[in-house]
Amino acid sequence: MTCTGCADKVVHALKSTSGVQKESVNVNFLMGRADLNFLPDFAHENEIMEQLKRSTGFRVVILDSGDMQDAGLAKAWISINSSSGGYRAIEGIDGMAKAKLLETAKGRHLFEAAYDPTVIGIRDLLAAINDRDHGTEAHLVPIPSEEMLTADLEKSHMKILGWKTVIAALLTIPVLIFAWAPLNIPRPSVYITQVFLATAVMGTAYKIYQSAWDTIVRGGAGGKRIDMDVLITVATGAAWAASVAILIISGRNGSLTPESQPVEPFFETCCLLVTLILTGRWITAKVRMWALKRVVDVGEEAPKDKNTTKAMLSVEGATPETISPDLLQYGDVLVAEKGDVIATDGVVVDGKAEVDESLLTGESKPAVMKAGSLVMAGSTVVTGSIRFRLTRLPHENTISVIRRMVRSAGGEKPKIQAIADKVALYLTPLILGVATTVFLIWILVHGLTRQETWGKSAVIAITYAVATLAVSCPCAIGLVVPMVIVFTSRVGIRKCGLLLVNPKALERGWNAKKVVFDKTGTLTTGKLNVVTAKCFLNGEWGGFDADAEQIVRTLCKNEKHPVARALAAKVGSGEEISGLEVETIIGKGLQAISERRTIRGGQPSWTATGGESHPLVLEIVEQGLSVFTISIDNSLRAIFGLEDTIRPEAPAVIAELRRRKIEAYIFSGDHKGAVEKVATELGFPNQNYRYGCSPDQKSAEIKSLQEASPGTVLFLGDGTNDAVALTQADVGFSFGDSTEVAVSASDIAVLSTSLNSILEFLDLCIRVKRCILAGFSWAIFWNLFAVLAAAGAFVKFRIEPQWAGLGELGSVLPVVFIAALVGIFWR
């Protein structure tokens, strides 16, 4: 696909296919991909692919099979050699959800298997298959990545387009020689040779003519768009047809005009047009591929050494062994030493190391990792060594999430893109109208005022009309915003530590007027310390006891909230209460219910009736500490006071926001004392902070800010309880190590650990706006200038029809380079 017109064709074709859910169709012409949902009872993926090929003429390949993407399932290709049949060897294994046979060859069966990785790991799955029957052998087959499939398709397309361009050029050269060189060859022989050569040159661009025919006959994208292919077809077809008509008329009459005013065919025009158009498309496609590769290949910049593609699996009591990252499973503990690239996300178990996360967060200074620290896939160990427990499999780790987000980024359409699409929609038929007007004007000028014959006047007028059609490039207008967005995605990740979840946020960020912060883990470091611990046992309040530690360990073990992490770190590993399933109550805390009792941990007012007024709770509140209480059957069992520290960069960030006339607010679920302490240190006025906010209250407060005055409201949060507020805000930021719920609800995911990311986002929005306006300005200026020059509006300068094929290069290439300026000279 080369433009938004191509994307509209694909959208129309897919929505017209039986079984496809129309509202699910999303086409990204820059990435050359379409995402959709379909009903397997009414359509098959191969049928949809063939229908799309027939409707659009595009080359199509299936990147991923959607029917295997059930929630929580992992996918693997498994090759099985079994005499008893493949399905018997793979079905019925605990944790196996689906199996689809892809191919069978020489006794081996290749399956696409979907399994629950929390029930059975991939190594255990392979072992279970091998144990099914004697002689059964199963091994993992690498799944071709989307990048690999797309690259193969692009290379094939570029190869075919390149050969077409070369053939067109070789056939055009003799046509040009016949037209421009003073050869002593009879003209009839020259013209006949030119006819055959020009027709062959036109044949190299048959895909363009086929696409234009489909657009004219079927109405393009549902009757809504006349695309560039139509303009090219009319331009080159008119030049070829006019030249053939001159030959036919000359052959019948001996001469079309008197010898003093000869009219000769101009086959060189259509030949050179086709060759230059094919050349332009090849060059622009090459540049587009280069740009997209730079954007999509996040995490591929790490050194390609022996440590890059392996994972060191730590085995208790044995030497660590090297395995493929594809064979990792939950529970694995990996070893990373100096120079190693972190294979996947995890939490450090022991050891200490400096880790370079610059490819993901944009921060050049290595981060110190120790027990409890989170490591991200793609990071490189600079010094030291660590052992970390895998928390995400390779298909769901940070690198994979970033790539998915980047691939989908160009498919989102901000409001300004909708305007650009509408302009491009009407510009193409407008160009047709302008070319028709140019033809009529010049035929009248030469026929009436310059006393030319009507035949010669028509030929001259055709050359102006052909040049007008060929030189214009409405596609460039529709290319501006998507190209800026994909470059911005790379700059955001590599230089700002920002993952662009929703590209519309860039447009909304232009008019930022208010920024709302959550407190814990956002304005503060989120690394809390337990400074007070009181437990009620045997009728009196005392220190930490073993039973209370066991309760804390059970409630907080797998939680990501900073308070839960601090408590889990306080009690460490050890015995837990068996048979309890912990549930997160958003905005309240944690709850575990058994037949004998109900255990709650969280806000004092929720864990126990009147808990917020307990003397020990009030004492902790007066100290400005965060409070966490545990109750059993509505009676307080333990009270904890936790202290957090303000991020060192927070004062400077708040001051800079004020300098930019952007108001800052704090909306927190913590109690008054803890919130007031942070607000006072950072200089927030009383009316700019709220405490004790539930998730719904945060959302309501943000809504009131939105209604109070115009301007965009930004919200920074990190917890599951912030999801409602993140959705309500005009731009939601999931900050730091946010929960998955928070990330999915946000527009921007902050990968770094610095509040400076909010300022970098605002600066990035300004750059995006400037690049988009510059791109639009160039595309409009070029089309206006080129059309006027081709139409003969300038007395001393004209774009001849044979050179008008360079119009696409002059329009598209500057747009790509302007988009690349988003990241140039970034501080």
Secondary structure, DSSP 8 states (H G I E B T S, - for coil): --SHHHHHHHHHHHHTSTTB-GGG-EEETTTTEEE--B-TTT--HHHHHHHHHHHH---------GGG--TT-EEEEEEEE-TT-HHHHHTT-TTEEEEEEEEEETTEEEEEEEE-TTT--HHHHHHHHHTTSTT-EEEEE----HHHHHHHHHHHHHHHHHHHHHHHHHHHHHHHHHHHS---S-HHHHHHHHHHHHHHHHHHTHHHHHHHHHHHHH-TTTT----HHHHHHHHHHHHHHHHHHHHHHHHHHS-SS-TTS-----HHHHHHHHHHHHHHHHHHHHHHHHHHHHHH-TT--S--STTTT-EEE--TTS--EEE-GGG--TT-EEEE-TT-B--S-EEEEEEEEEEE-HHHH---S-EEE-TT-EE-TT-EEEEEEEEEEE-S-GGGSHHHHHHHHHHHHTT---HHHHHHHHHHHHHHHHHHHHHHHHHHHHHHIIIIIS---HHHHHHHHHHHHHHHHHH--THHHHHHHHHHHHHHHHHIIIII-EEES-THHHHHGGGEEEEEE-IIIIIB-S--EEEEEEEEETTEEES--HHHHHHHHHHHTT--SHHHHHHHHHH-S----TT--EEEETTTEEEEE-SS-EEEEE-HHHHSTTGGG-HHHHHHHHTT-EEEEEEETTEEEEEEEEE--B-TTHHHHHHHHHHTT-EEEEE-SS-HHHHHHHHHHHT--GGGEE-S--HHHHHHHHHHHHHHSSSEEEEEE-SGGGHHHHHHSSEEEE-SS--HHHHHH-SEEE-SS-THHHHHHHHHHHHHHHHHHHHHHHHHHHHHHHHHHHHT-SSS----GGGGGGHHHHHHHHHHHHHHGGGTT--
